[in-house]
Amino acid sequence: MKKSRTGRLGGKRACLCKDGQTYSQDCCDGGLWAQGIGNITGEQVEVGASKYKIQHCSSSVERNIHIHEGTLDIGAVYYLRFHNSNYDGCYTIIEAINSSGLHVNSATLYSDCTDCQNSN
């Protein structure tokens, strides 16, 4: 962890936690995050996006995704169309996550992987 010369250790005020979204006294560890200056890694934070881990229906490949409009059902199968990507295909939604990933333009719900693959 990169230490700050001005970061706080302990105290009564809360500090920004490493998830970049919550504040707690427990997060005052002297790091740059503790100052509350926000993201220092260069990773884009998608505001207002739903974020998921997915698995491709015909392989064990997992990816992180985000979608701005609507939410997806955990355990459901969707045909996903990605923005500027060659990853379009049938995927199972594994879980909701906090980190961003590939941008999904559209998601079409199917009953299962076989139905999705046969339709596309």
ABEGO torsion letter per residue (X at the ends): XBBBAABBBEEABBBBBAAGABBBAAABAGBAAAAGAEBAAGBBBBBGBBBBBBBBAABABBBBBBBABEBBBBGBBBBBBBBGBAABEBBBBABBBABBBBBBABBBBBABAAAAAAAX
